[in-house]
Amino acid sequence: MNDGKIIWGIFGTGRIAENFVSQLIGIENVIVRGVASRKFDNASQFASKFGIKAYESYLELCQDPSIDVVYVALPTRLHFEYCGLVLDHNKSLLCEKPFTQNWKQANEIIEKARKKNLFCMEAMWVRFNPLINKLKSELDKDSIGKVSSVHIELGYKKPNESRGNYQRGKGATLSFGCYGISLTSYLFGAPQNVAYTLLRSPDDHELNGSILFQFTDKLVHFFYSEESTLSNEVTIYGTEGFIRVGEPFIDTRNIEIINNTKTASLGFLDRNLKRLKKVKSFLGFRYQLQPQHTGFKYEAIEVNDCISMGLKESSKMPWKDTLMTHKIMEGVTSC
């Protein structure tokens, strides 16, 4: 650390890295030192955009003694190798989701962080979106009564040529499955039972997946797809109303909370004003409550706070939740 500021290095120059760094540079106690990429030209262009240093290689960045933490925004197939490189050079680690390709790799990285006494976290930014935290608070307050069922959808149609050479364990589950699994555990904890199924293409690529989480008093259904673009919303039904998380829920900018009991008690004018607001919402006039990519900012703040306090894992994104997500994904991809 430099005068109480956390110094960051970045692995990767893709869209996610760019969005993350755009939020990171605005945080008060942060210095973004530099970036590394497989191609130095890419690192140089990225560095010029943000006024930071371009390193010749991932190794050179890790060898910089001034860097406290490295954000890994590389393709998932590279996470295990380069997360290991970061930890081997005694840097704290924030790695994009899904954390690794499988449970074994995730466990090895976490155990390495534990043994080396280093901070390590999966970058599940949906957990750090302020509106998702408001959602969790509303559920804790029973704002819609007892939750009985939840429906989650996440899917974007991908052209066949963009899928690349298929390897088992790739496809819709690694692309999208981690989000719904992690959100479910964040809101409701560990399920009692999990059932799942997959539909594959003739060349064995995962196209659509369905996961049913059974809790003592509720059911959560999560459907995801690389074949179709879905609603990308979350709807939570309770005994007294429902909450809808606006699309895309992974970067939601609005949530709608409807308590049927309270609505029924409104006068005629209030009821119709509420209906008008809902109609405007459906017609595209839904109020935008916060800017895009806000989750990245609060994710980075969480990392900074944990490192400053000497913590090795985040209570909001603990290692056990990362491992549980990977265990469930393995179950899905094996069916």
Residue pairs with C-beta under 8 A, 6 or more apart in sequence:
1 7
1 68
1 307
1 308
2 31
2 66
4 29
4 308
5 29
5 30
5 31
6 29
6 30
6 31
6 68
6 69
6 303
6 304
6 307
6 308
7 31
7 32
7 33
7 66
7 67
7 68
7 69
8 24
8 30
8 31
8 32
8 33
8 67
8 68
8 69
8 70
8 71
9 33
9 34
9 35
9 36
9 55
9 61
9 62
9 64
9 67
9 69
9 70
9 71
9 91
10 17
10 20
10 21
10 32
10 34
10 35
10 36
10 46
10 52
10 70
10 71
10 73
11 17
11 35
11 36
11 37
11 58
11 61
11 70
11 71
11 72
11 73
11 74
11 82
11 86
12 35
12 37
12 72
12 73
12 74
13 35
13 37
13 42
13 43
13 45
13 46
14 73
16 73
16 96
17 35
17 46
17 71
17 73
18 46
18 49
19 293
19 296
20 71
20 73
20 123
20 293
20 296
20 300
21 32
21 35
21 50
22 293
22 296
23 293
23 294
23 296
23 297
23 300
24 30
24 32
24 71
24 296
24 297
24 300
25 32
25 50
26 297
27 297
27 300
27 301
27 304
29 304
29 308
30 300
30 304
32 50
32 52
33 52
33 53
33 64
33 66
33 67
34 47
34 52
34 53
34 54
34 55
34 61
34 64
35 43
35 46
35 47
35 50
35 52
35 53
35 54
35 55
35 61
36 43
36 54
36 55
36 56
36 57
36 58
36 60
36 61
37 43
37 46
40 54
40 56
43 54
43 55
44 54
46 54
47 53
47 54
48 54
55 61
55 64
58 82
58 85
59 85
61 67
61 70
62 70
62 85
62 86
62 88
62 89
62 91
63 89
67 91
68 91
68 92
68 307
69 91
69 92
69 93
69 94
69 119
69 303
69 307
70 86
70 91
70 92
70 93
70 94
71 94
71 95
71 96
71 123
72 79
72 82
72 83
72 86
72 93
72 94
72 95
72 96
73 96
73 123
74 82
74 96
76 96
76 98
76 100
76 101
76 174
77 101
79 95
79 96
79 98
79 99
79 100
79 101
79 105
79 109
80 100
80 101
80 105
80 108
80 109
83 93
83 95
83 99
83 100
83 109
83 120
84 108
84 109
84 112
86 93
87 93
87 109
87 112
87 113
87 116
87 118
87 120
88 112
90 116
90 118
91 118
92 118
92 119
92 120
92 303
92 307
93 109
93 113
93 118
93 119
93 120
93 121
94 121
94 123
94 299
94 300
94 303
95 109
95 120
95 121
95 122
95 123
96 122
96 123
97 122
97 123
97 124
97 125
97 178
97 179
97 182
98 122
98 174
98 177
98 178
98 325
98 326
98 329
99 106
99 109
99 122
99 322
99 325
99 326
100 106
100 109
100 326
101 169
101 174
102 169
102 326
102 329
102 330
103 323
103 326
103 327
103 330
106 322
106 323
106 326
107 323
109 120
110 120
110 319
110 322
110 323
113 119
113 120
113 312
114 312
114 319
117 312
118 312
119 303
119 306
119 307
119 311
119 312
119 313
120 312
120 313
120 319
121 302
121 303
121 306
121 313
121 314
121 317
122 317
122 322
123 299
124 178
124 179
124 182
124 299
124 317
124 322
125 250
125 251
125 295
125 296
125 299
126 132
126 179
126 182
126 183
126 249
126 250
126 251
126 295
127 182
127 183
127 186
127 295
127 299
127 316
127 317
128 295
128 296
128 297
128 298
128 299
128 301
128 302
128 316
128 317
129 251
129 252
129 294
129 295
129 298
130 290
130 294
130 298
131 245
131 252
131 253
131 254
131 255
131 289
131 290
132 183
132 186
132 245
132 249
132 252
132 295
134 255
135 187
135 236
135 243
135 245
135 255
136 186
136 187
138 144
138 243
138 257
139 147
139 187
139 236
139 243
142 238
143 238
143 241
143 243
143 257
143 259
144 236
144 237
144 238
144 239
144 240
144 241
144 242
144 243
144 257
144 258
144 259
145 238
145 239
145 240
145 241
145 261
146 217
146 238
146 239
147 188
147 217
147 218
147 236
147 237
147 238
148 217
148 218
148 219
148 237
148 238
148 239
149 218
149 219
149 220
149 221
149 236
149 237
150 184
150 187
150 188
150 218
150 219
150 220
150 221
150 234
150 235
150 236
150 237
151 221
151 223
151 234
151 235
151 237
152 180
152 183
152 184
152 220
152 221
152 222
152 223
152 234
152 249
153 222
153 223
153 224
153 230
153 231
153 232
153 233
153 234
154 176
154 179
154 180
154 222
154 223
154 224
154 225
154 230
154 232
154 248
154 249
154 250
155 172
155 176
155 208
155 223
155 224
155 225
155 226
155 227
155 228
155 229
155 230
155 232
156 176
156 225
156 226
156 229
156 230
156 232
157 225
157 226
157 227
157 228
157 229
158 175
158 226
158 227
163 171
163 205
163 226
166 203
166 204
166 205
168 204
168 333
169 330
169 333
170 205
170 206
171 200
171 205
171 206
171 207
171 226
171 333
172 198
172 206
172 207
172 208
172 209
172 224
172 225
172 226
172 227
173 198
173 206
173 209
173 224
173 329
173 332
173 333
174 329
174 333
175 224
175 226
176 209
176 224
176 225
176 226
177 209
177 211
177 222
177 224
177 328
177 329
177 332
178 325
178 329
179 224
179 249
179 250
180 211
180 222
180 224
181 211
181 222
181 324
181 325
181 328
181 329
182 321
182 325
183 234
183 249
184 191
184 213
184 220
184 222
185 191
185 321
185 324
185 325
186 316
186 321
188 213
188 215
188 218
188 220
189 215
190 324
191 213
191 214
191 215
191 220
192 214
192 215
192 216
193 213
193 214
194 211
194 212
194 213
194 214
194 328
194 331
195 211
195 212
195 214
196 209
196 210
196 211
196 212
196 328
196 331
196 332
196 335
197 209
197 210
197 335
198 206
198 208
198 209
198 210
198 332
198 333
198 335
199 206
199 207
199 208
199 209
199 227
200 206
200 207
201 207
205 226
206 226
206 333
207 225
207 226
207 227
208 223
208 224
208 225
208 226
208 227
208 228
209 223
209 224
209 225
209 332
210 221
210 222
210 223
210 224
211 221
211 222
211 223
211 328
211 332
212 219
212 220
212 221
212 222
213 219
213 220
213 221
213 222
223 230
224 230
231 247
232 247
232 248
232 249
232 250
233 244
233 245
233 246
233 247
233 249
234 244
234 245
234 249
235 242
235 243
235 244
235 245
236 242
236 243
236 244
236 245
240 259
240 260
240 261
241 257
241 258
241 259
241 260
241 261
241 262
241 263
242 258
243 255
243 256
243 257
243 258
244 255
244 256
244 258
245 252
245 255
246 252
246 253
246 254
246 255
246 256
246 286
250 295
251 292
251 293
251 294
251 295
253 288
253 289
253 290
253 291
253 292
254 286
254 287
254 288
254 289
255 289
256 281
263 271
263 274
266 274
280 286
302 314
302 316
302 317
303 314
306 312
306 313
306 314
313 319
